[in-house]
């Protein structure tokens, strides 16, 4: 089981990034996949998740709802997190997670002017 997150980078406030979580060793369509973020000194936060196994229902934390969109590409076995209207407080290490407890490595997002 491997989850490879990519797409992080540095952007100015108001900018956009798209994170990708490529899975190997299993089919994303059988699981729920989420994005979490971690900032030093702060609690880990669950940002968004998508239920790939059934109705593709989604969840967003209050802090990102309306700005972030999660989606899944079953053919590519990849889950995406489109992040728009980024704010400095979105700066964090973002992880994709299979919600059975498997974590990928993080990708760093920095929002700064």
NURO-816178 format. One line per 10 residues: number of its first residue (from 1); their letters; for each residue x, y, z of N, C-alpha, C. Coordinates in steps of 0.02 Angstrom, whole numbers. Layout:
BEGIN
NUM = a = X,Y,Z,X,Y,Z,X,Y,Z | ... .
***
This chain:
BEGIN
1 = xxxxxxxxxx = 43,-60,0,0,0,0,44,62,0 | 32,105,-49,71,166,-52,26,223,-73 | 34,281,-41,-2,342,-58,50,396,-70 | 52,421,-131,103,470,-150,70,538,-162 | 82,584,-116,53,651,-122,101,697,-160 | 73,739,-201,114,787,-239,73,850,-253 | 106,901,-278,71,961,-298,79,1020,-252 | 112,1010,-196,123,1066,-151,170,1117,-181 | 174,1175,-149,218,1227,-173,205,1292,-136 | 232,1345,-162,224,1411,-132,181,1455,-177 .
11 = xxxxxxxxxx = 130,1485,-147,86,1529,-185,71,1591,-143 | 48,1642,-177,27,1702,-141,-46,1694,-118 | -65,1731,-68,-135,1730,-46,-182,1743,-105 | -235,1703,-107,-283,1708,-162,-267,1661,-219 | -209,1630,-217,-189,1584,-270,-220,1515,-263 | -201,1471,-309,-229,1403,-311,-173,1352,-318 | -187,1293,-292,-145,1235,-302,-190,1174,-308 | -166,1123,-342,-201,1059,-344,-155,1005,-319 | -175,974,-265,-138,917,-238,-163,853,-269 | -118,806,-278,-137,740,-304,-113,686,-256 .
21 = xxxxxxxxxx = -153,635,-249,-136,577,-208,-142,515,-251 | -85,490,-273,-84,431,-316,-76,369,-273 | -122,322,-282,-120,261,-242,-91,204,-282 | -55,160,-247,-31,98,-278,-38,42,-227 | -48,-17,-253,-57,-74,-209,-128,-88,-188 | -173,-44,-207,-244,-54,-193,-283,-9,-238 | -348,-22,-242,-392,20,-283,-426,72,-240 | -417,135,-258,-450,189,-221,-526,181,-218 | -554,150,-268,-626,146,-273,-656,100,-219 | -614,67,-181,-639,24,-127,-638,58,-59 .
31 = xxxxxxxxxx = -615,120,-55,-602,152,10,-626,225,12 | -626,252,72,-631,324,81,-561,352,90 | -549,408,56,-483,439,56,-490,511,81 | -444,530,124,-448,598,152,-383,636,147 | -388,700,156,-330,744,161,-329,774,231 | -272,770,263,-260,801,327,-203,851,320 | -200,898,366,-143,945,364,-116,955,435 | -53,970,438,-18,978,501,27,1039,498 | 20,1082,547,63,1139,555,98,1133,622 | 163,1147,625,198,1143,690,163,1183,744 .
41 = xxxxxxxxxx = 151,1151,800,120,1185,857,45,1185,855 | 16,1157,801,-57,1154,796,-79,1082,791 | -142,1072,807,-170,1004,800,-176,985,727 | -169,920,714,-182,895,648,-255,906,631 | -268,927,570,-337,943,550,-358,900,491 | -416,871,496,-446,837,439,-477,888,393 | -453,892,332,-474,945,287,-533,923,244 | -528,864,215,-579,842,169,-573,767,160 | -628,735,142,-624,665,122,-678,649,72 | -668,594,37,-716,572,-13,-726,497,-6 .
51 = xxxxxxxxxx = -789,476,-9,-804,406,-4,-803,376,-74 | -747,349,-93,-739,322,-161,-776,256,-170 | -793,223,-115,-821,156,-118,-895,155,-136 | -929,210,-122,-1001,207,-138,-1023,269,-177 | -1049,319,-142,-1082,374,-178,-1037,435,-189 | -973,426,-175,-926,483,-182,-948,543,-141 | -981,530,-85,-999,585,-41,-935,617,-14 | -939,681,1,-880,719,21,-892,753,88 | -837,769,120,-837,807,182,-784,861,176 | -800,920,203,-751,974,207,-753,1004,277 .
61 = xxxxxxxxxx = -695,1022,302,-694,1058,366,-721,1129,355 | -744,1159,407,-771,1227,402,-720,1276,375 | -657,1263,389,-605,1311,370,-590,1311,295 | -612,1259,259,-597,1255,187,-659,1250,143 | -717,1239,174,-778,1229,135,-790,1290,90 | -805,1277,28,-816,1331,-20,-754,1352,-58 | -696,1331,-34,-632,1349,-67,-596,1287,-95 | -603,1231,-61,-569,1169,-82,-620,1121,-111 | -598,1082,-159,-640,1031,-190,-601,966,-195 | -629,912,-169,-597,847,-173,-631,807,-229 .
71 = xxxxxxxxxx = -592,769,-265,-620,728,-319,-577,666,-328 | -607,615,-358,-571,553,-369,-572,532,-441 | -517,506,-465,-510,480,-533,-497,406,-526 | -549,366,-534,-540,294,-523,-496,263,-577 | -499,288,-637,-457,260,-690,-383,272,-676 | -368,331,-650,-299,348,-633,-279,329,-563 | -328,303,-525,-316,284,-455,-285,341,-415 | -313,400,-425,-287,461,-395,-344,503,-366 | -332,532,-308,-379,580,-279,-346,649,-280 | -386,699,-297,-360,767,-302,-392,812,-250 .
81 = xxxxxxxxxx = -355,864,-231,-382,916,-189,-367,982,-223 | -418,1012,-253,-411,1077,-284,-420,1130,-230 | -370,1172,-222,-371,1222,-170,-370,1292,-202 | -423,1328,-193,-429,1396,-220,-432,1447,-164 | -423,1509,-181,-427,1564,-132,-385,1549,-70 | -325,1528,-82,-282,1507,-27,-266,1565,20 | -262,1548,84,-247,1597,136,-183,1577,172 | -150,1624,204,-89,1606,241,-101,1551,292 | -160,1549,321,-174,1498,371,-183,1428,341 | -183,1423,274,-184,1358,242,-114,1327,238 .
91 = xxxxxxxxxx = -64,1366,256,5,1341,255,12,1281,301 | 35,1225,274,40,1163,314,71,1109,271 | 87,1055,304,105,993,270,41,953,260 | 25,938,198,-37,903,182,-23,829,168 | -64,787,199,-56,715,192,-120,685,162 | -112,636,118,-171,598,99,-171,532,138 | -230,510,154,-239,456,201,-294,409,177 | -279,345,177,-333,296,169,-364,288,238 | -429,298,243,-460,306,309,-464,241,349 | -429,190,327,-417,131,369,-354,140,410 .
101 = xxxxxxxxxx = -319,197,399,-261,212,440,-194,214,405 | -195,212,338,-132,215,301,-118,286,277 | -59,310,294,-40,379,278,14,380,225 | 9,429,180,63,442,134,110,493,163 | 162,510,125,207,563,148,173,629,133 | 194,682,165,161,746,156,189,785,98 | 150,834,76,172,882,27,161,952,56 | 211,994,52,209,1058,87,175,1112,46 | 128,1145,77,94,1203,46,111,1265,87 | 137,1316,53,155,1378,86,118,1435,52 .
111 = xxx = 80,1472,90,42,1529,63,69,1592,97 | 101,1633,57,134,1691,86,144,1744,32 | 139,1806,53,152,1861,7,226,1882,12 .
***
